[in-house]
Structures are given as structure tokens and as C-alpha cells.
């Protein structure tokens, strides 16, 4: 009996031990499972929560990371369970509750939570009902994900799309989207208006079908090149639906996304029409300018031919006339004729400069000698006006330079004449300096005359401009001189500027690139610029009718005393035989513009110039002939 009891007791104890052992193992396993679940829940990048099945406002559990999202701790929310529902933003609350009530087992929604610090965050909420049995729900389990950044990105994308859509719809440029086959995918209203198509009609066309039939094959080639290169820019002639030409400037970008290409078109039809009109107007203006220049040249020649005869014979009559009153009348005719001749020459020269056909002939010439000659030429005029006239040459001014002497003389003579003309009292100064580094000559003509108002410094070089119309009446002139001087300076690569003060005087500065030339180099030059004969193609034609300059020349020769005439004729023949830079035929050119006495004075100038050249190059054959010429002409001049 005892044995049986002991056996039963042992079995009981063994069973108890087995039960306890199994319980401990199950408990341990449950705890491990709970630990894993807790770790999974608490370390998820989301909020996990549970709600009562019959009262969705009662919070049963919430994961600790809730504080990181909404600012409330786990304990605070569990102690006041209804706080959880009060976190749902009031604008979203009705929608969320309605969706949750209508859900059967699973519910998902996006809404906003109001955080402790009054921020709004967007969350994605998924709720699942957990059942113990089909009819017995245990709790509602939810998972919240913070989608604030995604929502902000979506909002930014939506706003960007809205802006792009507004830009697309309201752009003044025609915008086309096309696929790889050049089929239109989309077009904005400007494109539809540009080509006259409805939206659905344009989408049925290929891009090259917007061109005229004769250009469509070329446009197909363009499309293939465009796909290969990735971008194209240029101009094209397309066609409106009604057949009218549409000139466009295009900018095409291929593969903005795979299989999608962008073409932006700017309508330049009106601009092209204006350009064509401007080209035609320019062509017409150039034709008119050319015809004007030809007319001026022709009329100048036709007027100058009889005028030269008038001047020549008036001068002869003046020399032969003894009656003072008649001499005064002849002198008035002569001076007026010379003024008219000067006006014609200025107009002709300005017209030539306007057409940019003025040739520049750089030659080696004696710069210092030219300036000294100019000084001597104007000195008597200055003395007659009781003005002080001075010349200042820096030591570094070279003897010889390379440039167009005749054009430089034209500029300087006009500037000095102006300085003397517009200086009632005081002085006029001609100075020259040289910068060897760039090879630049700087010549200044300063005066103490009437000056120029500062506001007219920029316009004084414009054609037909004088600072005051009263000056034109008092001093004469057309206002072309300074315009001609500046254009000549610019043609030679230089500048002409002015600094002036009203009633205090002016300084005109002529800056020209004139490289210096050594005497040895000058001696090697086969033809210095001192040879003032025109180039063969530039020979001045003699008049074919009326009294020619040759007649005036002959008349002037007859006015000389017999012995002087014979000596002069022999000297001229000697010059012709011994000097390549002198030709008596050139005297006919001078006779076009000079009176007999002035013609003799010009011979004196020529003789001095040739003598300087002969002396420089040590030409012994010329020196005695030129000295004889100077003596004869000087004697005649003193006699006159």
C-alpha cells in the first residue's frame, strides 16, 4: 500500500515537475517573443499603436518613438488615451473618422497631426482589426509613417508643374514636344496660333509637314541630324496653314527625356520683313549716294572748268588794269571766285570721303621741312593780322617719316587757317612732338581766339556745323572743313580732337601714326612723296573746251619780262631733263587754281622743295639749276 502510494506520489511529483518545466520554457519563449516584438515595434521608423475594438478613441498602446514625431511621451498618451485622437488636425478629422468607420478590416489614410509645438506633420496611417474569433475583435492595430517630406516634395512638384504649365500656355514663343518620329506630342497656344492649326490637328502632323512641300525633304534631313547632334539652333522658313510663309528662329533640344524632344520657335517674320526693307532702303540709299557723288563730281568739274578760265583771265585783267576802281572790282571777282572754287573743292572732297573711296598714299617725306614751310607760308598772314605765330618742334621729331604728306598738309593748313581766322588778338602756336615707341606724331594748333562752348565739342566735327550762325556771316565758311579734317585723320589711322573754352581759345590735337625713316632709308626710296604729281590713274583731266589751264599758263608766261621768260624756259627744260620728280606739265594743274602771280609763287615753292631733296640726296646736277630758278623767280617776285 505504501509502495503504491509512493509510486503515485512520485508520478505526481514528476508530472508537476514536467508541468513547471514546460511552463518555464513556455514563459521564456513568450518573453523572448515579446522582446523580439517589442524590439521590432520600438525600433521601427514609424509609430505603432493599438486602439480598443469598441472605442476607437481609447488608446491601448503606443510605441515610444511617438515622442520623436509629435512631442508627447508614451506615458502621457497612455495616461490620457483620448489625447491621441485630439492630435488629428481638425480639418482632416471628419474625413479620417468617416473612412475608419466605413472600413471593414483594414483602413489606410493620409492626414495631418498637430504636434506639441503646433507644427503640422503628414502621416500615412494603416489600421488593421485583430480578431480572436471571426465575431470577436481583440483590438485595432495601427502603424503611422511620417510622410511630411514626401508631401512637401509632392507639393513643390505640383507647384513646379503648375508654373511650367502656366509658362507653356502663356509663353510668347511657340513650344512643341515631339517623339522620335517627329510626331507632335503637345503644342502650346502660341504654336497653334503661329501655324493656324487646332490642337488635335497639329498633333496629327510631323514636324516637317509644317514646311512648304519643296522644303519638307530638307526638314526631314534636318530632323535626322538633330537627333544625332542633340541640339540645333538657327533660322527656318515654315508655312502657315493658309500657305503664307512663317519665318522662325528655332532652338531645338533632343532627348530632354528618352524619346521626347523640345523645339522652341520664335516668330521673326516681321523682323525679316523689316530687314529686307532695310536692305532695300540701304541699297537705294547707296545708289542715291553714289549718284549724288557722281553728280557732285560732274557738276564740280563742269562748274570748275569755266570758273578756272574766269579766274585766270580776271587775274590777267587785274594785272593790266591801272584804274583803282576797276582793279577793286576785278579783285572782288577774283576773291569771290576763289571762295567758290574752295567751296566746290570741299564739297567734292567731302563727297569722296563719304563714299570711303579716298586713297591714302604713304610715302617718305621730310616732316620737319614741311612744318617749317607751312610756318613760313602763314607767317605773313599772321603778321598782317598783328598776331603772334610760332612754331615749336621737339628735338625728337624725325627728319623723315612715312605718311601721306598731301593729306597731312590739307589738315594742318585748314587748322592753321581756322586758328588765324578765329583769333582777333593774341597768338597762334603750331607745335609737334614724337613718340618713338608707337611711332606717333602729335601736332597741336593752339590759339587764343573765340573758343568753342563745351557743349558743342562733340558736334564741331559734324558736317555743315558752326558754333553760331553769326560766325558764318562774319567769318565765312561752310562748316565742312573740320569734318573733312577728322575723316582724313581717321583714314590715316589717327585722331583729331579739340579742347576749348569759350572766349579763351582752342587747341586742336592731330595724332597720326607716322613711322620715322632714317636718311639712308629715305635715300633708297625710289620715289619720295615730295613728288607731288598725281598717280597716273589719278591725273586731273584738262578741260576740253573754253580756256584751258595751258592757255592761262601761256598767258602768264607772256606777262614775264622777255629776259626772265627766256631764262625761266631754259631752267624748266633743265629741270625736266635732270629731275625725275619734276614735270613742267604739272604746271597746268597749278594753273587751274592759281593766278599768274600766285603761279610764280608756287614755282618758288616747288624750287625750294626740289632744292631740299637735291641737297639731301647730294644731287650735284640739280643744285645749280634750282639756284638759277630761285634767283629768277625771286627777282620777279621783288619786282612785282
C-alpha positions in Angstrom: 0.0 0.0 0.0 2.7 2.3 0.9 4.5 1.3 -2.1 1.6 2.1 -4.3 1.2 5.5 -2.6 4.8 6.2 -3.1 4.6 5.3 -6.7 1.6 7.6 -7.3 3.2 10.4 -5.3 6.4 10.0 -7.5 4.3 10.1 -10.6 2.5 13.2 -9.4 5.7 14.9 -8.5 7.2 14.0 -11.8 4.2 15.4 -13.6 4.3 18.5 -11.5 7.9 19.0 -12.3 7.2 18.4 -16.0 4.4 21.0 -15.9 6.6 23.5 -14.2 9.5 22.8 -16.6 7.2 23.2 -19.6 5.7 26.4 -18.1 9.1 27.9 -17.5 10.1 27.0 -21.1 6.9 28.5 -22.5 7.3 31.6 -20.3 10.8 32.1 -21.5 9.7 31.6 -25.1 6.9 34.1 -24.7 9.3 36.6 -23.1 11.7 36.1 -26.0 8.9 36.6 -28.5 7.7 39.7 -26.7 11.2 41.0 -26.6 11.6 40.5 -30.3 8.2 42.0 -31.0 8.9 45.0 -28.7 12.3 45.5 -30.3 10.7 45.3 -33.7 8.0 47.7 -32.8 10.1 50.2 -30.8 12.8 50.4 -33.4 10.6 50.7 -36.5 10.9 54.2 -38.2 7.2 54.5 -37.5 4.7 54.8 -34.7 2.9 51.6 -33.7 -0.3 51.8 -31.7 -3.4 49.8 -30.5 -6.9 51.0 -30.0 -9.8 49.4 -28.2 -12.0 47.5 -30.6 -15.3 49.0 -29.4 -14.0 52.5 -28.7 -11.5 53.7 -31.4 -10.8 56.8 -29.3 -9.2 54.8 -26.5 -5.5 54.2 -26.8 -4.3 50.9 -25.5 -0.7 51.1 -26.6 1.6 53.4 -28.5 5.3 52.8 -29.3 7.9 55.0 -27.5 9.1 56.7 -30.7 5.9 58.7 -30.7 7.6 61.4 -28.8 10.1 61.9 -31.6 7.2 62.7 -34.0 4.6 64.6 -32.0 6.4 65.7 -28.9 4.2 63.8 -26.4 5.7 60.9 -24.5 4.4 57.4 -24.5 3.3 57.7 -20.8 1.5 61.0 -21.4 -0.6 59.5 -24.2 -1.4 56.3 -22.3 -2.5 58.2 -19.2 -4.9 60.3 -21.2 -5.9 57.9 -24.0 -8.3 60.3 -25.9 -5.3 62.7 -26.5 -4.4 60.5 -29.4 -7.5 61.5 -31.4 -7.1 65.1 -30.5 -3.8 65.1 -32.3 -5.6 64.6 -35.7 -5.8 68.0 -37.4 -9.3 69.4 -37.2 -9.7 69.9 -40.9 -8.8 66.2 -41.5 -10.6 64.6 -38.5 -14.1 64.1 -40.1 -12.7 62.6 -43.2 -10.4 60.2 -41.2 -13.2 59.1 -38.9 -15.6 58.5 -41.7 -13.1 56.4 -43.6 -12.3 54.4 -40.5 -15.9 53.7 -39.7 -16.6 52.5 -43.2 -13.6 50.2 -43.3 -14.3 46.5 -42.8 -10.9 45.1 -41.6 -8.2 47.3 -43.0 -8.1 51.1 -43.3 -5.4 53.4 -44.8 -5.4 57.1 -45.0 -3.1 60.2 -45.2 -3.8 63.1 -42.8 -2.1 65.6 -40.6 -1.2 65.5 -36.9 -0.8 68.6 -34.8 2.4 68.3 -32.7 3.0 69.6 -29.3 4.8 72.6 -30.6 1.9 73.4 -33.1 3.6 72.0 -36.2 1.7 70.0 -38.7 3.2 66.7 -39.9 1.8 64.5 -42.6 1.3 60.8 -41.8 0.3 57.7 -43.6 -1.8 55.5 -41.3 -2.6 51.8 -41.8 -5.1 50.2 -39.3 -5.9 46.5 -39.1 -8.6 44.9 -36.9 -7.2 41.9 -35.0 -9.8 39.2 -34.2 -9.8 36.4 -31.5 -12.6 34.8 -33.4 -14.5 35.9 -36.5 -17.0 37.8 -34.5 -14.8 38.9 -31.6 -12.3 41.7 -32.4 -9.5 42.0 -29.8 -8.0 45.4 -30.8 -7.2 47.7 -33.7 -3.5 47.8 -34.6 -2.2 50.8 -36.5 1.2 51.9 -38.0 1.9 55.6 -38.7 4.7 56.7 -41.1 5.9 60.3 -41.3 5.4 61.4 -44.9 5.9 65.1 -44.4 9.0 65.3 -46.6 7.2 63.4 -49.4 4.2 65.7 -49.1 6.3 68.8 -49.3 8.1 67.3 -52.3 4.8 66.5 -53.9 3.5 70.0 -53.2 6.7 71.5 -54.7 6.4 69.3 -57.7 2.8 70.3 -58.1 3.6 74.0 -57.9 6.5 73.5 -60.3 4.2 71.7 -62.7 1.7 74.5 -62.4 4.4 77.1 -63.1 5.6 75.1 -66.1 2.1 74.7 -67.4 1.5 78.5 -67.0 4.8 79.2 -68.8 3.9 76.7 -71.5 0.4 78.1 -72.0 1.3 81.8 -71.8 4.8 81.8 -73.5 5.1 84.2 -76.4 7.4 81.5 -78.0 5.9 78.6 -79.8 6.7 75.4 -77.9 6.5 71.9 -79.5 7.1 68.5 -77.9 7.8 65.7 -80.4 8.6 62.0 -80.3 11.4 60.2 -82.2 9.4 60.1 -85.4 8.9 63.9 -85.3 5.2 63.4 -84.4 3.8 66.3 -82.3 3.1 65.2 -78.7 2.0 68.6 -77.5 1.9 72.2 -78.6 1.2 75.4 -76.7 -1.4 78.0 -77.8 1.3 80.2 -79.3 2.3 77.4 -81.6 -1.3 76.7 -82.6 -1.8 80.4 -83.4 1.6 80.6 -85.3 0.6 77.8 -87.7 -3.2 78.2 -87.6 -4.0 74.6 -86.5 -6.3 73.2 -83.9 -4.6 71.2 -81.2 -5.8 67.8 -82.4 -4.9 68.7 -86.0 -1.4 69.7 -85.2 -0.8 66.5 -83.1 -1.6 64.5 -86.2 1.3 66.2 -88.2 5.0 65.5 -88.4 7.3 68.4 -87.8 8.5 68.6 -91.4 4.9 68.9 -92.5 5.0 72.5 -91.2 7.3 73.4 -94.0 6.4 74.0 -97.6 6.3 71.0 -99.9 9.6 71.9 -101.5 11.3 72.2 -98.1 9.9 69.1 -96.5 12.7 66.8 -97.7 15.3 69.2 -96.3 13.4 69.3 -93.0 13.4 65.5 -92.8 17.2 65.6 -93.2 17.4 68.3 -90.5 15.4 66.1 -88.1 17.9 63.2 -88.5 20.8 65.5 -88.0 19.1 67.0 -85.0 18.6 63.5 -83.3 22.3 62.7 -83.9 23.7 66.0 -82.7 21.3 66.6 -79.8 20.8 70.3 -80.3 20.2 72.7 -83.2 19.9 76.5 -83.4 19.2 78.6 -86.5 16.5 80.1 -88.8 14.0 78.3 -90.9 11.2 79.1 -93.3 8.0 77.2 -92.3 4.4 77.6 -93.5 1.1 78.7 -92.0 -2.0 76.5 -92.7 -3.2 79.1 -95.1 0.0 78.8 -97.2 1.7 82.0 -96.0 5.4 81.9 -95.1 6.4 81.9 -91.5 10.0 82.8 -90.7 11.1 81.4 -87.4 14.2 81.3 -85.3 14.4 77.8 -83.7 16.2 76.3 -80.7 15.8 72.5 -80.6 17.0 70.2 -77.8 16.8 66.4 -78.3 16.1 63.8 -75.6 15.1 66.1 -72.8 13.8 62.7 -71.6 14.2 59.5 -73.5 12.1 59.7 -76.6 10.9 63.3 -76.1 12.3 66.3 -77.9 11.7 70.0 -77.4 11.6 72.6 -80.2 11.1 76.3 -79.4 10.2 78.7 -82.2 10.4 82.5 -82.3 8.4 84.2 -84.9 10.8 86.5 -86.9 8.5 87.0 -89.9 8.1 90.7 -89.2 11.7 91.2 -88.4 12.7 89.6 -91.7 10.3 91.9 -93.5 11.9 94.8 -91.8 15.4 93.5 -92.5 14.5 93.1 -96.2 13.0 96.6 -96.2 16.2 97.9 -94.6 18.4 96.1 -97.1 16.4 97.6 -99.9 16.5 101.0 -98.3 20.2 100.7 -97.8 20.7 99.6 -101.4 18.6 102.5 -102.5 20.5 104.9 -100.3 23.8 103.6 -101.5 22.6 104.0 -105.1 21.4 107.5 -104.3 24.6 108.3 -102.6 26.7 107.0 -105.5 24.5 109.0 -108.0 24.8 112.1 -105.7 28.6 111.7 -105.6 28.8 111.2 -109.3 26.5 114.3 -109.8 28.6 116.4 -107.4 31.8 115.3 -109.1 30.4 116.0 -112.6 28.9 119.3 -111.6 32.0 120.3 -109.7 34.1 119.7 -112.8 31.6 121.4 -115.1 31.5 124.5 -112.8 35.2 124.5 -112.1 36.2 124.4 -115.8 34.6 127.8 -116.7 35.4 129.2 -113.2 39.1 128.5 -113.8 39.0 130.4 -117.0 37.2 133.3 -115.3 39.8 133.4 -112.5 42.7 133.2 -115.0 41.5 136.0 -117.2 40.3 138.1 -114.3 43.8 137.9 -112.9 45.3 138.9 -116.3 42.8 141.8 -116.5 43.7 142.8 -112.9 47.4 142.9 -113.7 46.8 145.0 -116.8 44.3 147.4 -115.3 45.5 150.8 -113.9 42.2 152.3 -112.8 41.9 151.7 -109.0 38.1 151.4 -109.1 38.2 148.8 -111.9 41.0 147.0 -110.1 38.9 146.8 -107.0 36.0 145.3 -108.9 38.3 142.7 -110.6 39.8 141.9 -107.2 36.3 141.3 -105.8 35.5 139.0 -108.7 38.8 137.2 -108.1 38.3 136.7 -104.4 34.7 135.6 -104.8 35.8 133.1 -107.5 38.4 131.6 -105.3 35.9 131.3 -102.4 33.5 129.5 -104.8 36.4 127.3 -106.0 37.3 126.4 -102.4 33.6 125.5 -101.7 33.5 123.2 -104.7 36.7 121.5 -103.7 35.4 121.0 -100.1 32.1 119.5 -101.3 33.8 117.2 -103.8 36.3 116.1 -101.1 33.6 115.5 -98.5 31.6 113.5 -101.0 34.6 111.4 -101.8 35.2 110.8 -98.0 31.6 109.8 -97.5 31.9 107.0 -100.1 35.2 105.8 -98.4 36.9 106.0 -101.8 39.6 108.4 -100.7 43.0 106.8 -101.4 45.8 107.2 -98.9 49.3 107.1 -100.4 52.0 106.8 -97.7 55.4 108.0 -98.9 58.6 109.1 -97.3 58.7 112.8 -96.8 60.6 115.5 -94.8 58.4 116.2 -91.8 60.4 119.0 -90.2 60.9 120.7 -93.6 57.2 120.5 -94.3 56.3 122.1 -90.9 58.9 124.9 -91.4 57.5 125.6 -94.9 54.0 125.8 -93.5 55.2 128.2 -90.8 56.8 130.5 -93.4 53.7 130.3 -95.6 51.3 131.5 -92.8 53.7 133.9 -91.1 52.9 136.9 -93.2 49.1 136.4 -92.8 49.6 136.3 -89.0 51.7 139.5 -89.2 49.1 141.3 -91.3 46.6 140.4 -88.5 49.1 141.6 -85.9 49.1 138.1 -84.3 52.0 136.2 -82.8 52.6 133.0 -84.8 55.2 130.5 -83.5 56.5 127.0 -84.4 57.9 124.6 -81.8 59.4 121.3 -82.8 60.7 118.9 -80.2 64.2 117.6 -80.7 63.0 114.0 -81.1 60.8 114.9 -84.1 62.3 112.9 -87.0 63.5 114.5 -90.3 61.8 111.9 -92.4 58.6 109.9 -91.8 56.3 107.6 -93.8 52.9 109.0 -94.4 50.6 110.8 -96.9 52.1 114.3 -96.9 49.4 115.9 -99.1 46.5 114.8 -96.7 48.5 115.9 -93.6 49.1 119.3 -95.3 45.4 119.6 -96.0 44.5 119.0 -92.4 47.2 121.3 -90.9 46.6 124.1 -93.4 42.9 124.1 -92.6 43.5 124.1 -88.8 46.1 126.9 -89.0 43.8 129.0 -91.3 40.9 128.5 -88.8 43.2 129.5 -85.9 44.2 132.7 -87.6 40.7 133.4 -88.8 39.0 133.0 -85.4 41.7 134.7 -83.3 41.1 138.5 -83.3 44.1 139.2 -81.0 46.8 137.2 -79.2 48.8 134.3 -80.6 48.6 131.1 -82.7 51.1 128.3 -82.0 52.0 125.2 -84.1 53.8 122.5 -82.1 55.0 119.0 -82.9 56.2 116.1 -80.7 57.0 112.5 -81.4 56.6 109.2 -79.5 59.1 106.7 -80.9 57.6 103.6 -79.2 54.4 103.5 -81.3 55.8 105.8 -84.0 53.2 108.5 -83.4 53.4 112.2 -84.3 51.3 114.6 -82.2 50.7 118.1 -83.8 48.9 120.8 -81.9 47.5 124.0 -83.1 46.7 126.4 -80.2 45.1 129.8 -80.3 43.8 132.5 -78.0 40.7 133.1 -80.2 36.9 133.0 -79.7 36.9 129.3 -78.5 34.1 126.8 -78.6 31.3 126.2 -76.0 31.9 123.0 -74.1 28.5 121.5 -75.1 29.5 121.8 -78.8 32.8 120.0 -78.6 31.2 116.8 -79.9 29.3 118.5 -82.8 32.0 120.8 -84.1 33.3 118.0 -86.3 29.9 117.3 -87.8 29.4 118.4 -91.4 28.0 121.9 -92.0 28.2 122.8 -88.3 29.5 126.1 -87.0 29.2 127.1 -83.4 26.9 130.1 -84.2 25.3 131.2 -87.5 26.6 134.7 -86.8 30.2 133.3 -87.2 29.3 132.1 -90.6 28.2 135.5 -91.6 31.2 137.2 -90.0 34.0 134.8 -90.9 32.5 132.8 -93.8 32.9 129.1 -94.4 30.5 126.2 -94.9 31.3 124.1 -91.8 32.8 121.3 -93.9 36.4 121.9 -93.0 36.7 120.2 -89.6 34.5 117.3 -90.7 36.9 116.7 -93.7 39.9 117.0 -91.4 38.7 114.5 -88.9 37.7 112.0 -91.6 41.1 112.3 -93.3 42.8 111.8 -89.9 40.8 108.6 -89.3 41.5 107.3 -92.8 45.2 107.6 -91.9 44.6 105.7 -88.7 44.8 108.8 -86.5 42.6 111.1 -84.4 41.7 114.8 -84.3 40.4 116.2 -81.1 39.7 119.6 -79.6 40.0 121.2 -76.2 38.4 124.6 -76.0 37.0 127.3 -73.7 34.7 130.0 -74.9 36.4 133.3 -75.3 39.7 131.8 -74.2 40.9 129.8 -77.2 41.2 126.3 -78.6 43.7 123.6 -79.0 43.3 121.1 -81.9 45.4 117.9 -81.5 46.2 115.8 -84.6 47.7 112.4 -83.7 48.9 110.3 -86.6 50.9 107.0 -86.8 54.0 108.1 -88.9 56.9 105.8 -88.5 60.3 107.5 -88.6 62.6 106.8 -91.5 66.4 107.2 -91.5 68.1 109.5 -94.1 69.7 106.3 -95.5 66.3 104.6 -96.0 64.9 107.8 -97.4 67.7 108.0 -100.0 66.9 104.4 -101.1 63.3 105.2 -101.7 62.8 105.4 -105.5 60.0 108.0 -105.3 59.7 110.2 -102.2 56.3 111.7 -101.5 57.8 115.1 -102.3 57.0 114.2 -105.9 53.6 115.8 -105.8 52.4 114.6 -109.2 49.3 112.6 -109.1 49.4 108.9 -109.7 48.8 108.1 -113.4 45.3 106.9 -112.7 44.7 110.0 -110.6 45.7 112.5 -113.3 43.5 115.6 -113.3 41.9 115.9 -116.7 42.4 119.1 -118.6 39.2 120.9 -119.9 38.4 120.1 -123.5 36.7 123.4 -124.1 36.8 127.1 -123.2 40.1 128.5 -122.0 42.4 125.7 -120.7 44.9 126.0 -117.8 47.5 125.6 -120.6 46.2 128.9 -122.0 46.4 130.5 -118.6 50.0 129.2 -118.3 50.9 130.6 -121.6 49.3 133.9 -120.8 51.2 134.0 -117.5 54.5 133.3 -119.3 53.8 136.2 -121.7 53.5 138.5 -118.7 57.1 137.9 -117.7 59.8 140.2 -119.0 61.5 138.8 -122.1 64.8 138.0 -120.5 63.1 136.5 -117.4 60.8 134.4 -119.7 63.8 133.0 -121.7 65.7 132.2 -118.5 62.8 130.6 -116.9 62.0 128.5 -120.0 65.6 127.2 -120.1 65.6 126.4 -116.4 62.4 124.5 -116.7 63.7 122.4 -119.5 66.9 121.7 -117.4 64.7 120.6 -114.5 62.8 118.3 -116.8 66.0 116.7 -118.2 67.7 116.2 -114.8 65.0 115.6 -112.2 62.5 112.7 -112.2 60.4 114.5 -109.6 59.5 117.5 -111.7 57.4 117.8 -114.8 56.5 121.2 -116.4 53.2 119.6 -117.4 52.3 119.7 -113.8 52.3 123.5 -114.0 49.0 123.2 -116.0 47.5 121.6 -112.9 48.6 124.5 -110.8 47.3 126.9 -113.3 43.8 125.5 -112.8 43.7 127.2 -109.4 46.3 130.0 -109.3 46.6 133.5 -110.6 49.7 134.2 -112.7 51.4 135.9 -109.8 50.4 133.1 -107.4 51.6 130.7 -110.1 55.0 132.2 -110.0 55.0 132.0 -106.2 54.1 128.3 -106.5 57.1 127.9 -108.8 59.2 129.4 -106.0 57.8 126.8 -103.5 58.5 124.0 -106.0 62.0 125.1 -106.5 62.6 125.3 -102.7 61.2 121.8 -102.3 63.2 120.3 -105.1 66.3 122.0 -103.8 65.8 120.4 -100.4 65.5 117.0 -101.9 68.5 117.5 -104.1 70.6 118.8 -101.2 69.5 115.8 -99.0 70.5 113.3 -101.6 73.6 115.2 -102.7 72.4 115.6 -106.3 75.0 117.9 -107.8 73.4 118.1 -111.2 70.2 119.7 -109.8 71.6 122.2 -107.3 72.9 124.8 -109.8 69.7 124.6 -111.9 67.5 125.1 -108.9 69.5 128.0 -107.6 69.1 129.7 -111.0 65.4 129.1 -110.8 65.2 130.6 -107.3 67.1 133.7 -108.4 64.9 134.4 -111.4 61.7 133.9 -109.6 62.9 135.9 -106.6 63.8 138.8 -108.8 60.4 138.7 -110.5 58.7 138.5 -107.1 60.5 141.5 -105.8 59.8 143.4 -109.0 56.1 142.7 -108.6 
